[in-house]
Amino acid sequence: MTIELRGNCAYALLTPTSMGVRLTPADGQPMHCGTNLFMQATSAESNVLSVSSYLGLPAKVLTTFVKGSPIARFIKDNLASRHIAFEGPEVEQGGPWGYRHQFNLADSGCGSRGPRVHNDRAGEVGRTLNVKDFDLDRIFAQEGVQIMHLSGLIAALSPETSNFCLELARAAKRHGTRISFDLNHRATFWKGREKELHEIFTEIATASDILVGNEEDFQLCLHVEGPEAGGVDLVAKIDNFKAMINRAKQAFPNAKVFATTLREVISVNCHRWGAIMSEVDNWHVVEPREITVLDRIGGGDGFVGGMLYAILRGWEPEKWIQFGWATGALATTMLTDYAQPADEAQVWSIWKGNARVQR
């Protein structure tokens, strides 16, 4: 099966996102002991786009910036270096206690000490994303988008961003743009908004062509019956996921692709990494394989990014999951939380387990 994509589009991929910066202590040190910090521009959604943008496909983020902020300038320069176009309003900071870009404080962990992530999102400018600030007819009808990727992180970030994602999904559907939706449930985002967000997520999922998430995501976001989380070996996890997705197909018949990653943590720097994908009535499984991990953050986004790139390239479905598995593994070898593939050959070398020097 191939997913029929709209032709003559300005963008292969587009996503709404709230950009921020990640601060990571050097040499695997914990944040409370870190003295030298590596700063990068980040968001889960732009991480997904990076695979395609580095491999030459046009990609764009819809976001919002703090006017005059040096962090906003840092983010814009970073997106440009990643070949990602951006569009969004400039919001007045409103004084020292006003708006700012989110901070993600995340160490990489080391050995038996797992990574810790602390999100500092007070005053996050991305929470103001509003459909009124964007010309959706121009973006989807005149410029054109082949696949729009939505994340549950943005869909649940604030009432404004929830409505924004809903309107984007409706516009994409009207204009023949395919929709990818990574459910990404976060309990803190859903607190007090469960009924509202379930209805919004259900409408977006109903319009989606590609749904990504683990068992917990499907159960908590979409109320699809599934197994209890935790305490299950990977073989049983694969069987449980298949059973749950068979139920999800009944609830969301428009979706043709369902996918999730599998991860077993042996130590911080050694994981067993796998993936499952359903394409129409066909199952594609990558049995977990051992990979060496420099920094685990972003591996899941790398997987989605690689899978979407393979779909955009029109490859056979078997290659969708293989390329996604490999770009996810690639992301875990980098200091940034997004994959930066040099070319397709590098990704396929990872898939084949060929780590020999290339001269």
Buried (B, 14 or more C-beta within 10 A) or exposed (E): EEBEBBEEBBBBBBBBBBBBBBBBBEEBBBBEEBEEBBEBBBBBBBBBBBBBBBBEBBBBBBBBBBBEBEBBEBBBEBBEEBBBBBBBBEBEBEEEEEBBBBBBBBBBBBEEBEBEEEBEBEBBBBBBBBBEBBEBEEBBBEBBBBBBBBBBBBBBBBEBBBBBBBBBBBBBBEBBBBBBBBBBBBEEBBEEBEEEBBEBBBBBBBBBBBBBBBBBBBBBBBEBEBBEEEEBEEEEBBEBBBBBBEEBBEBBEEBBBBBBBBBBEEEBBEBBBBBBBBBEEEBBBBEBEEBEBEBBBBBBBBBBBBBBBBBBBEBEBEBBBBBBBBBBBBBBBBEBBBBBBEEBEBBBBBBEEEEEEEE
